[in-house]
Amino acid sequence: MSEAPPDPMAELLRLRASIDNIDAALTYMLAERFRCTKQVGALKAEHDLPPSDPAREER
């Protein structure tokens, strides 16, 4: 017995849901990164550290 072909609209909805989940994860990760970089900036300012780290950027 052969399987019926997948419903294109159901597949489209499934793929769009995956895209939405990925977008949400990326948004969360970027917000977390921004939170961390903001803390790095505050820490550097508080301890008079240079704003850039060329060795780290090189790596």
Legacy VTK file of the C-alpha trace (Angstrom):
# vtk DataFile Version 3.0
C-alpha trace
ASCII
DATASET POLYDATA
POINTS 59 float
0.000 0.000 0.000
1.505 3.394 -0.982
1.374 6.525 1.115
-0.706 9.485 0.019
1.327 12.501 -1.097
1.825 15.106 1.657
-0.624 17.983 1.824
1.286 21.033 0.515
-0.565 23.456 2.811
0.171 21.316 5.881
3.831 21.137 4.852
3.907 24.906 4.328
2.441 25.478 7.797
4.955 23.061 9.325
7.872 24.809 7.638
6.612 28.268 8.612
6.273 27.126 12.229
9.895 25.954 12.121
10.983 29.317 10.717
9.060 31.118 13.467
10.759 28.962 16.126
14.187 29.681 14.640
13.425 33.415 14.507
12.374 33.366 18.172
15.559 31.537 19.168
17.744 33.974 17.200
15.978 36.964 18.746
16.521 35.536 22.234
20.202 34.801 21.532
20.817 38.308 20.153
19.109 39.855 23.188
21.301 37.762 25.504
24.412 38.776 23.549
23.447 42.436 23.810
22.880 42.052 27.566
26.368 40.555 27.948
28.110 43.141 25.770
26.402 45.887 27.758
27.818 44.372 30.962
31.270 44.129 29.372
31.108 47.824 28.480
30.088 48.766 32.021
32.842 46.616 33.531
35.482 48.111 31.228
34.321 51.651 32.008
34.280 50.975 35.753
37.849 49.624 35.716
39.238 51.971 33.068
39.950 49.111 30.651
40.437 49.761 26.924
37.235 49.567 24.880
38.684 47.134 22.333
40.749 43.962 22.620
42.668 43.524 19.344
44.086 40.120 20.373
40.602 38.763 21.062
39.260 40.238 17.839
42.172 38.645 15.951
41.275 35.214 17.355
LINES 1 60
59 0 1 2 3 4 5 6 7 8 9 10 11 12 13 14 15 16 17 18 19 20 21 22 23 24 25 26 27 28 29 30 31 32 33 34 35 36 37 38 39 40 41 42 43 44 45 46 47 48 49 50 51 52 53 54 55 56 57 58
